[in-house]
Amino acid sequence: MKVLVVGSGGREHALCWKLAQSPKLTKLYAAPGNAGMEAVAECVPIGAEDIDALVTFARDTAIDLVVVGPEGPLVLGLTDKLEAAGIRTFGPSAKAAQLEGSKSFTKDLCRRANIPTAAYAHFTNANDALAYVREQGAPIVVKADGLAAGKGVTVAMELADAEAAITDAFDGRFGDAGAEVVIEAFLEGEEASFFVICDGERAVPLATAQDHKRVGDGDTGPNTGGMGAYSPAPVMTQDMIDFTMTRMIEPTLATLKADGMPYKGVIFAGLMITDTGPELIEYNARFGDPECQVLMMRMQSDLLPLLDAAAQGDLSGASVAWHDDPALSVVMAAKGYPGAYDKGTPINKLDEAAAPDNVEIFHAGTARTDGQVVATGGRVLNVTAMGASVAKAQALAYAAVDTIDWPEGFSRRDIGWRAIDRENA
């Protein structure tokens, strides 16, 4: 099969790395790709949101399956246009991708399907939103309704922070994504990520993971796109997985199908494990990043036929095998992230760092200039390892981090701390 992966981040590198292992693969392309993906795919210089150019390339190259990595192209309707051109695509339609593209869409679906989630209100102007948070008080959560590149959520522990978040959104900080806001009750507990593959009506559970959103050790500092992850997440017991499937995933798929927008692709459920059980924080219409990286390390099954079966609408009989050993990924970011940072800084010793068994380095924001790998983004590398325990995977990952020669980069030093505390208990 000829496959095109759309995207240029660490998630897409991990997907390419796993797809390249499939005996069913004959040719793999990445658009636009990055310096790391060049090792496993032919990179083509087409942006992930250049919808028409992607459709033309896929048609002219006789691509058998397109795998869409990021959420932006999905919300813009890439799947719809590819399928209209007769090209099988793994990823939901634009209507179904509203599950991530609109917070209010998802909260309304949760209300109709009786899915456990935080109480909420939806606002289209700042004055009403400000009045609401002043009435409710803090802590409270303010979310830009649309896609804001992972930066549109404020967990406000003080009322002033909630007010500032509302003002920022309606003043245009997030562009059109902040033209409306959703305000939610604050949930107390431990976060976890859960993933399923869907074919329009069925869902095959994948695995659990736990992300580390804040930039600093000890979960301090501002939220980011994710500073590291590990899988599986011990907090997600089998009972909780069963609850999530029956009370969240299955009602979601049934509701979307009944509404005329059957969901094909991956659903990433962001959960808060409270004292009374899991509650849905948000849905995403794609693999998490950096959660995808640890999932691909642990997956034993061939990824390609699984994605293809979902795209064809028939996952009947499908199952996924996993390595028992946990995997852990550390994000190396450019100094200054999630604020301003320098681009174009050189990175060396990547091959040496990735030399040990069970260590892979997935590129998230890199390019190659005159043979030199340079940083081009905020989150730049995903240093990923698998070990007999989370502690051993962590040790392998940080040994690789310390081998990389990139003075302008940094990482958290405590990825996996919750799981390691459990291992040591």
Secondary structure, DSSP 8 states (H G I E B T S, - for coil): -EEEEEE-SHHHHHHHHHHTT-TT-SEEEEEE--TTGGGTSEE----TT-HHHHHHHHHHTT-SEEEE-SHHHHHTTHHHHHHHTT-EEES--TTTTHHHH-HHHHHHHHHHHT--B--EEEESSHHHHHHHHHHH-SSEEEEESS--TT--EEEESSHHHHHHHHHHHHTTTTGGGGSSEEEEE---SEEEEEEEEEEES-EEEEEEEEE--EEETTTEEEE-S-SEEEES-TTS-HHHHHHHIIIIIHHHHHHHHHTT--EEEEEEEEEEEETTEEEEEEEESS--TTHHHHHHHHB-S-HHHHHHHHHHT--TT----B-SS-EEEEEEEETTTTS----S-B-B-HHHHT-STTEEEEESSEEEETTEEEE-SSEEEEEEEE-SSHHHHHHHHHHHHHHSB-TTEE--S-TTHHHHHHHH-
